Amino acid sequence: EYSANALQIDMFVADADDIEALTTMASRTRVVLNTAGPFSKYGTNVVSACATTGADYVDITGEMHWAGEMRSKFGPVAAKSGARIISFCGFDSIPSDLAVYAAVRSLREVKAKKKEDGTTSPQIVQAKCWHSCFGGANGGTIDTAVNTIPVNLQHMLVDDNTGELRPVPFFMNDPFELILPSKKTEPSLNAWRYSAALAEWKNQSLTLDSELNRFGCTVSAKIVHASAVALKYYSPSQEKDGGNAKESFTYWERFLPAGLDLTCYLNIFSIIPALTYSFALAAITVTLKMPVIGQKLLDYVLPPGAGTPDWINEMGYSDVYCEVLSVSDDKSKGLVDRGTCRLMFEGDPGNLCTAQCVSEAALTLVHGRNDLPPNSEDGFGTPAQLLGDALLSRLLKSRVRKVSMETKVIENDRRLKWERIGGAVAMVGAVGLAISRFWG
């Protein structure tokens, strides 16, 4: 328990361009929590200072290109100082990363109890998260998304080393953009890399059901894949054909505009709010991307620094349901073992939820050091990799705003949910019947 009178907070002012002042600041603390974005403009010197002095670092960036550059540039420095550099600690990333982590952990715990030696971990071949939430958007977040995320078409389409066209174009960046740089060129990752890239493209598609692509799923996919490599959800070296494995880990992420429970209740009719939301989001995106007009509108409605009203912050919530699949021990029947996790947060996702996630991440590094997993080779990593159970425990014990989690394991289950396929077919039939009657 802390009282206002007992807290004494030191103030230290350091310009983002003043590396000497930032290094002095980092040397005086154990953890730096950075919320000043866009991080590609204001965050590089802060990361450099922490990597040099050994201070741990967390931030709320969603700029995967910048985070990848930071790891390549400052990884050797952080490895020497012992710093832990953990980006993506906001709502964009932590719910997905930790939900997959918790589902994998639950599945592995159940499988380990049934194996006499307890040494074989199941190969996770797929993870999928369904998000539902309510909240507002901040001006700084929108400005970053619209103006500071680069799109390098040549890198997406052409291999930087060979100059040849990629078998599957990258969506924005390499699916393994955030993994340990020395591992990126391992041949065993090639087949996995392109199956992951294909899944990322499919994540953007509109399906004939209640699911939509989630704003931010591009970032979450890179983070979950980085966790999958670091924590060995799937190890391609275990397959007989090495880098040409037929089944490799892929990550899917979808958004349910009607919410998880209401979507299940509405069944196929939940496509109505899904399509409404999709068209509205498309219209807003096109408007904001219009030359001159889009930027002027953005500056007027949501300029950088503009926040969300308190009533939206308090009414907001985030609800994430995750399923991970591994091939069942009884492979002849094509069954799978399924681990699930439902992770729920209270408060506006982009504000209260993000503040809670990044604050607990920083406090985990301060108060939970004895419970932390091992550091990575270069000090950089994902929240699941470098905070893991210690962060989950702090979130679930939080008395600021309630965070709840439910996990479950289902063994020898059908891989395809035929009732969902039946619902999609029924919807296609209904649309076809309506068109035929209209034209008839």
CORRA-V917111 format. One record per helix or strand of 2 or more residues. SS is the DSSP state (h for helix, s for strand). FROM is the first residue (numbers start at 0). TO is the last residue. If there is no record, write none. Layout:
# CORRA-V917111
((SS/FROM/TO) (SS/FROM/TO))
This chain:
# CORRA-V917111
((h/18/26) (s/30/33) (h/38/41) (h/43/52) (s/55/58) (h/63/80) (s/84/85) (h/93/113) (s/123/133) (h/138/146) (h/152/156) (h/180/182) (h/186/202) (s/211/212) (h/216/229) (h/235/237) (h/241/243) (s/249/254) (h/259/287) (h/292/300) (h/309/314) (s/316/326) (h/330/332) (s/335/345) (h/348/366) (h/368/370) (h/382/385) (h/387/395) (s/402/412) (h/417/438))
